[in-house]
Each structure stands twice: as C-alpha cells, then as structure tokens.
Amino acid sequence: MSSPQADSGETAPVEVPAQTLDPAGLRALVESGRRNEAYRLYQQACEGVGDADIDPLLHYWGLMALARSGFILEAMKRYRATGLDHVDTRDFRLLPARLLKDLYFQTGRRHLWMVEQAGDLYRREYDRDRDGFPGINAAFLAFVADDTKTAHDLAGEIVSSLSTQLDPNGLADQNLPIGKAYGYLTLIEALYLSGHNDRATDLLSDLMHNAAAPQGAIDNFLRQLRRIYDHTGLRMPNLPARRQPGLMRFCGEIFQITGDPRGHPDAKRRPLLTESEAGRLRIEAKALLASRSCQIAVGALAAGADLIIAETALEAGCALQAVLPSGVDDFRARSVTPFGPRWEHAFETCLAHPKTTLTCLSGVLSDGPDLAKIY
C-alpha cells in the first residue's frame, strides 16, 4: 500500500526514530496536522512486527492519520486486520462510525446507509453511559438523515446535562482547559441541533474571542456547523472574524568572537549567556509569548538564546517552526556541539518534539562580519 501524499503546506519531517514512537507522540502529530509524517512513522514502527505485538493505541492513531489523509476505505480495511475490532474500549468501538461518517461526506452524500449505520453505532454507545461525545454525533447523524425528532430529543438531553456542568462565564477564562473547551463545543452544537440558534451563536462567539480556546478544534467545529446550515438551507450566523495565531520570530545574538571570524582556525566562539542571564531570558520569553497570545515560534536552534527561546515556546504549547541555515548535521556540528552536551540535548529534544516542524536551507550567508551569522 502506498503512503498518503503530504498535506498541503507540510514542511520537511522531523526525524523521530520509529522505535521510540509511542501513541501519545503519534497522536500529537496527527492532531497537529502532520498526518503524512505520522503515518510514515507508524509504518516504520510496524515493519517486521506482527499486528498483535503492536500497542493497539499505536494502530488507532496510525489509522486516524491514514483516514484524515483521505484514505478512509483503506483505514476501514486495516481496522479489522489490526484486530482493533476486538478491543472493547469506546474509541475503538466507535472508529468504524467515525470512518463511515467521514466517508459519507467524502463521497458526496450519495450513500445514506453510511449515515444510518454510523448513527446506530453512536447511539448504542451513547446509551451505555449518556456521554455527550457519542450523543452529539448520534444527534447530528439523525439530523442529516432527516430524523428530526430523534436529533432534537438527543440534542435536548445533551443540552440539559451540559448546562448544569458548564458555567457560561467560564468562556472568559483565559486559562480555559482544553477538555472544558470541547465540552462547550458539544453544548453549542447541541443547542444548534435543538433549535436554540441565538444562544448557541452567543456562546460560540464568546469561545472564539477566548485566546486560550483551541483554534484547531474551533476550525473543525465551524466545518461541522457549515454542514448543519447547508442541510437546512439557511445562511450561517454572523460570527467573529477568526483569530489569527500570534507569531514570534527569534534570532539570538549569542556568540562572543575572538580572532578572524572568516573561517580562520584561530577564531573562537562561546555562548555569552550565563545561568542567570538564561533564567531571565526564559522569564522574558514566557511573558512575551503570553502577552501576544503566540501559537507559533519561528527561528534557528543554535546553542544559547535560540534554544532557550525554542524550549520556552514548546513548554508554552506553541508550534515551533525550526529553520536551519544548513543541514541538520552541519548545523549541529557548527552551532550546537562545540558548546557542550546540555545544548546538544536541548537541540535533539526540540527537533524530536511533536509540535516541531523543520526546514533546512542551503547556501545561506549573512553579509555581516559576525561569525554568529555566517554558516
């Protein structure tokens, strides 16, 4: 089977050894949109190993990467081949329903049986414990199948349950936990499906104004909302403009130069940062990331200030776009390894992080005299 093609805009992959791949790392790659990279690493981890010897969660996120890349039928075939149909947990039981739902919309809505079958699976799961996730999917699929009464009744039950658990004022919390944000999105969808459009739109607007809300989850919800409104033939509600992710670009001036910086052997470099300076830099970088609601940090990964800022950005939950002026090996040898194992470890950790993407340039020279800028 051939691998799915790279997603639009996906940069060169970070090399993560397949033998170190775990379900959490694979999930992070899938949910950050790096599905092609995730599936490639999943395939490497499975090479020469029987399906029964692979962690079922690794199979699960490997198939999610495959399905979200558009290879839904192949993911459905692999579901049984990997034995996931025998794992009695909710995510595994519901994977066929998720795949059928996506396949229905991918095929141009020509096969209503997919909606009906997926809806039955979600409804059976909802009847187990009345959890909102399978419930809202069952309600939506009933709505798509024009079973208005079932959709309205299920959505009403979810609204009644979540309204007692979620405080509308919590949408102003700038430290909104991601789990709670998903809860609000489930409540909002249930309100739309039960006919409380004005209240739903007010709550959705408040959530979209919250800088802490997961932007990817909101984007996915807006696609779902578009499906709801397309089915009714009504116009989408007026919503706030999408918040653009804050961006931090960094370039550390970190070297003290002695001797001729033009490549002569007597030229020496050393990081200027002391431990106290490094500590202050972390504090300043963290404050700047928060004040600008940054979600993306872009820069190189040289020893010193670059790596400290990169580490701080990843700790703050940002996506890191590492841009190296040369290949990884060359850059590591010139700008990381000479300054000690602490920086080598930081460099490798940042590169291997699931939220890091890597771009390597070549032949890039600064016209300045500083060796710190010349590679």
Secondary structure in CASP SS format (residue, H / E / C, confidence):
PFRMAT SS
TARGET T0000
AUTHOR 0000-0000-0000
METHOD secondary structure of the structure
MODEL  1
M C 1.00
S C 1.00
S C 1.00
P C 1.00
Q C 1.00
A C 1.00
D C 1.00
S C 1.00
G C 1.00
E C 1.00
T C 1.00
A C 1.00
P C 1.00
V C 1.00
E C 1.00
V C 1.00
P C 1.00
A H 1.00
Q H 1.00
T H 1.00
L C 1.00
D C 1.00
P H 1.00
A H 1.00
G H 1.00
L H 1.00
R H 1.00
A H 1.00
L H 1.00
V H 1.00
E H 1.00
S C 1.00
G C 1.00
R C 1.00
R H 1.00
N H 1.00
E H 1.00
A H 1.00
Y H 1.00
R H 1.00
L H 1.00
Y H 1.00
Q H 1.00
Q H 1.00
A H 1.00
C H 1.00
E C 1.00
G C 1.00
V C 1.00
G C 1.00
D H 1.00
A H 1.00
D H 1.00
I C 1.00
D C 1.00
P H 1.00
L H 1.00
L H 1.00
H H 1.00
Y H 1.00
W H 1.00
G H 1.00
L H 1.00
M H 1.00
A H 1.00
L H 1.00
A H 1.00
R H 1.00
S C 1.00
G C 1.00
F C 1.00
I H 1.00
L H 1.00
E H 1.00
A H 1.00
M H 1.00
K H 1.00
R H 1.00
Y H 1.00
R H 1.00
A H 1.00
T C 1.00
G C 1.00
L H 1.00
D H 1.00
H H 1.00
V C 1.00
D C 1.00
T C 1.00
R H 1.00
D H 1.00
F H 1.00
R H 1.00
L H 1.00
L H 1.00
P H 1.00
A H 1.00
R H 1.00
L H 1.00
L H 1.00
K H 1.00
D H 1.00
L H 1.00
Y H 1.00
F H 1.00
Q H 1.00
T C 1.00
G C 1.00
R C 1.00
R C 1.00
H C 1.00
L H 1.00
W H 1.00
M H 1.00
V H 1.00
E H 1.00
Q H 1.00
A H 1.00
G H 1.00
D H 1.00
L H 1.00
Y H 1.00
R H 1.00
R H 1.00
E H 1.00
Y H 1.00
D H 1.00
R H 1.00
D H 1.00
R C 1.00
D C 1.00
G H 1.00
F H 1.00
P H 1.00
G H 1.00
I H 1.00
N H 1.00
A H 1.00
A H 1.00
F H 1.00
L H 1.00
A H 1.00
F H 1.00
V H 1.00
A C 1.00
D C 1.00
D C 1.00
T H 1.00
K H 1.00
T H 1.00
A H 1.00
H H 1.00
D H 1.00
L H 1.00
A H 1.00
G H 1.00
E H 1.00
I H 1.00
V H 1.00
S H 1.00
S H 1.00
L H 1.00
S H 1.00
T H 1.00
Q H 1.00
L C 1.00
D C 1.00
P H 1.00
N H 1.00
G H 1.00
L H 1.00
A H 1.00
D C 1.00
Q C 1.00
N C 1.00
L C 1.00
P C 1.00
I H 1.00
G H 1.00
K H 1.00
A H 1.00
Y H 1.00
G H 1.00
Y H 1.00
L H 1.00
T H 1.00
L H 1.00
I H 1.00
E H 1.00
A H 1.00
L H 1.00
Y H 1.00
L H 1.00
S C 1.00
G C 1.00
H C 1.00
N H 1.00
D H 1.00
R H 1.00
A H 1.00
T H 1.00
D H 1.00
L H 1.00
L H 1.00
S H 1.00
D H 1.00
L H 1.00
M H 1.00
H C 1.00
N C 1.00
A C 1.00
A C 1.00
A C 1.00
P C 1.00
Q H 1.00
G H 1.00
A H 1.00
I H 1.00
D H 1.00
N H 1.00
F H 1.00
L H 1.00
R H 1.00
Q H 1.00
L H 1.00
R H 1.00
R H 1.00
I H 1.00
Y H 1.00
D H 1.00
H H 1.00
T H 1.00
G C 1.00
L C 1.00
R C 1.00
M C 1.00
P C 1.00
N C 1.00
L C 1.00
P C 1.00
A C 1.00
R C 1.00
R C 1.00
Q C 1.00
P C 1.00
G E 1.00
L E 1.00
M E 1.00
R E 1.00
F E 1.00
C C 1.00
G C 1.00
E C 1.00
I C 1.00
F E 1.00
Q E 1.00
I E 1.00
T E 1.00
G C 1.00
D C 1.00
P C 1.00
R C 1.00
G C 1.00
H C 1.00
P C 1.00
D C 1.00
A C 1.00
K E 1.00
R E 1.00
R E 1.00
P E 1.00
L C 1.00
L C 1.00
T C 1.00
E H 1.00
S H 1.00
E H 1.00
A H 1.00
G H 1.00
R H 1.00
L H 1.00
R H 1.00
I H 1.00
E H 1.00
A H 1.00
K H 1.00
A H 1.00
L H 1.00
L H 1.00
A H 1.00
S H 1.00
R C 1.00
S C 1.00
C E 1.00
Q E 1.00
I E 1.00
A E 1.00
V E 1.00
G E 1.00
A C 1.00
L C 1.00
A C 1.00
A C 1.00
G C 1.00
A H 1.00
D H 1.00
L H 1.00
I H 1.00
I H 1.00
A H 1.00
E H 1.00
T H 1.00
A H 1.00
L H 1.00
E H 1.00
A C 1.00
G C 1.00
C C 1.00
A E 1.00
L E 1.00
Q E 1.00
A E 1.00
V E 1.00
L E 1.00
P C 1.00
S C 1.00
G C 1.00
V H 1.00
D H 1.00
D H 1.00
F H 1.00
R H 1.00
A H 1.00
R H 1.00
S H 1.00
V C 1.00
T H 1.00
P H 1.00
F H 1.00
G C 1.00
P H 1.00
R H 1.00
W H 1.00
E H 1.00
H H 1.00
A H 1.00
F H 1.00
E H 1.00
T H 1.00
C H 1.00
L H 1.00
A H 1.00
H C 1.00
P C 1.00
K C 1.00
T E 1.00
T E 1.00
L E 1.00
T E 1.00
C E 1.00
L C 1.00
S C 1.00
G C 1.00
V C 1.00
L E 1.00
S C 1.00
D C 1.00
G C 1.00
P C 1.00
D C 1.00
L H 1.00
A H 1.00
K H 1.00
I E 1.00
Y C 1.00
END
